[in-house]
């Protein structure tokens, strides 16, 4: 889709109370609109060698975003070159990130008053939308012993009568399901499925849940909709999302609808209560 037309479509998309719209940008990157608030989460917008797709919307053309969220300090989640551009081009936008990475963002020249650091158990408010966080294990929890801060987070987005779970990059760890259940029911969940192995780990590519593990998490949480992610961006760190969908239907038949996302195609999320 032409970038100008896409941005116009986002602006014109209506989300009545009890609905949200998600657009997928590859990897774990999404935009989500709840009412008049538009969040960009983990959008990797910098052209780098090895990418299998170009950024769907060039960083310099991004507009209409209320806040940018990054789940951890890897370029495909907190894209520093792009965040610098967005800080300059969107002067009213805020930036939400794990608090432990504050100094790196200050070095990028982003004003401190626009930085909304967060840690597990904390929340920040963006208009009428609340962003809450729990720790992510990528591949380890790696909590800083002095500050108690976690370098990677998972986000729960609540607003406009909708609750969305964005897992960022994580493995499942002891106690995680209890933390998630404490939020209540999810209207949508976006989960990584690319997995992990020794080859990637030795190459400093740390891993996530396998598609089977993400299916089991889906089966336990029972969100109203599940979207697999983190399967497309690099050839040596990919997975087939059809395996996720097939295993979900085989193991938990008819339990949770699955949408395999397509770049920039809207996914409508509804609170069915």
SELUMKOL-175537 format. One record per residue (C-alpha): residue in three letters; x, y, z. Coordinates in steps of 0.1 Angstrom, whole numbers, plus 5000, padded with zeros to 4 digits. Example, Ala and Ser with C-alpha at 12.3 -4.5 7.8 and 13.67 -1.06 7.14 Angstrom:
# SELUMKOL-175537
ALA512349555078 SER513749895071 
# end
This chain:
# SELUMKOL-175537
UNK500050005000 UNK501250354993 UNK502550515025 UNK500450825022 UNK497250625017 UNK498150395046 UNK498750685070 UNK495550845059 UNK493650515065 UNK495050495100 UNK493950845107 UNK490450785093 UNK489950445110 UNK487250455136 UNK487450255168 UNK484250275187 UNK484350195224 UNK485149825229 UNK487249795197 UNK490849845186 UNK492649805153 UNK496149655150 UNK498449685120 UNK501449455118 UNK504849585106 UNK506949275108 UNK508849105136 UNK506949215168 UNK506249555154 UNK502649665155 UNK500649985155 UNK497449985176 UNK494650235176 UNK492350265206 UNK489950565203 UNK492150855193 UNK495350705206 UNK497750535183 UNK500750345198 UNK503650205178 UNK505149905196 UNK508549755186 UNK508549895151 UNK511949825134 UNK512150095108 UNK515850105099 UNK517149955068 UNK519849695077 UNK521649425057 UNK520049085061 UNK516449205064 UNK514048995044 UNK511649295040 UNK512049665039 UNK510349875066 UNK506649895055 UNK506650275063 UNK509950465061 UNK510950605094 UNK511050955080 UNK507450935069 UNK505950805102 UNK503251035115 UNK500151025137 UNK501750835166 UNK500850925202 UNK503650715218 UNK506350475207 UNK506950165228 UNK510049945229 UNK510149615248 UNK513949585251 UNK517149745238 UNK517649555206 UNK517449745173 UNK514449545161 UNK512549655192 UNK514049985203 UNK515250115170 UNK517550405181 UNK518150555146 UNK514450565140 UNK513550685175 UNK515850985169 UNK513951065137 UNK510551025154 UNK511651245184 UNK512551515159 UNK509551475135 UNK506851415161 UNK507451665189 UNK504451565209 UNK505051195209 UNK506151005241 UNK508550715244 UNK507950415266 UNK510750175274 UNK512349965302 UNK513650215327 UNK517050055328 UNK517750195293 UNK517150555301 UNK520750675296 UNK520950535261 UNK517850725250 UNK519151045266 UNK522251005245 UNK520050985215 UNK518951345223 UNK515351265233 UNK514251505260 UNK513851365294 UNK510251485298 UNK509251275268 UNK510750955282 UNK508350735302 UNK510450465317 UNK508650165332 UNK509549845351 UNK507649535361 UNK504549615382 UNK504449975370 UNK502250155345 UNK502150475325 UNK499250675311 UNK498950795275 UNK495750985273 UNK492950745281 UNK495250435275 UNK497250265302 UNK500450065295 UNK501349815322 UNK504449595323 UNK505749255335 UNK509249115331 UNK510248925299 UNK512848655299 UNK514948695267 UNK516448435272 UNK516948515309 UNK515148755332 UNK518448935340 UNK517049155367 UNK519649415378 UNK520449325414 UNK521149685425 UNK518149865409 UNK515649575405 UNK515149685369 UNK514449435341 UNK516049495306 UNK513149335287 UNK509449375293 UNK506049255282 UNK503249505278 UNK499649505286 UNK497649775268 UNK494349885282 UNK492050145267 UNK488850205249 UNK487349905266 UNK489949665252 UNK492949485267 UNK495849375245 UNK498849165255 UNK502149225236 UNK504748975248 UNK507749135233 UNK510648885232 UNK510348625259 UNK510448275271 UNK507848145295 UNK509148145330 UNK507948035364 UNK505148265376 UNK504548435343 UNK501148285337 UNK499948405372 UNK501148755365 UNK499248765332 UNK496048615346 UNK496048885372 UNK495249145345 UNK491948965335 UNK490948845301 UNK492748955270 UNK491049065238 UNK494148995218 UNK497648855223 UNK500648905201 UNK503248625208 UNK506748545194 UNK507148205178 UNK510648195164 UNK512147975192 UNK515847935200 UNK518647695195 UNK522447655201 UNK523447795167 UNK521548115172 UNK522648145209 UNK526348105199 UNK525848375173 UNK524548615200 UNK520948575188 UNK519048505220 UNK515648335217 UNK511948325224 UNK509248085229 UNK508847815202 UNK505647805183 UNK504547505205 UNK505247705237 UNK503347995224 UNK500447775215 UNK500347635250 UNK500447985265 UNK497548065242 UNK495647765254 UNK496047865290 UNK495348235287 UNK492448195262 UNK492648545246 UNK489748625223 UNK492248645194 UNK495948545190 UNK498448685165 UNK501848515160 UNK504848735155 UNK508648745152 UNK508848495124 UNK509648695092 UNK512548945095 UNK515748745093 UNK516248415074 UNK518348265102 UNK515748355129 UNK512448275113 UNK509548025117 UNK506447925097 UNK503348095113 UNK501147825097 UNK502747575120 UNK501547785150 UNK498047805136 UNK497947435127 UNK499247325161 UNK496847555179 UNK493847415161 UNK495047055166 UNK495747095203 UNK493047345213 UNK490447305185 UNK488147605182 UNK489347765214 UNK491048075201 UNK490848235167 UNK494248295151 UNK495148565126 UNK498448525107 UNK499248895102 UNK499949055068 UNK501949375065 UNK499849685071 UNK496549495069 UNK494149595097 UNK493149345123 UNK490049435142 UNK489949355179 UNK486649355198 UNK485749315234 UNK482949055231 UNK481549095266 
# end
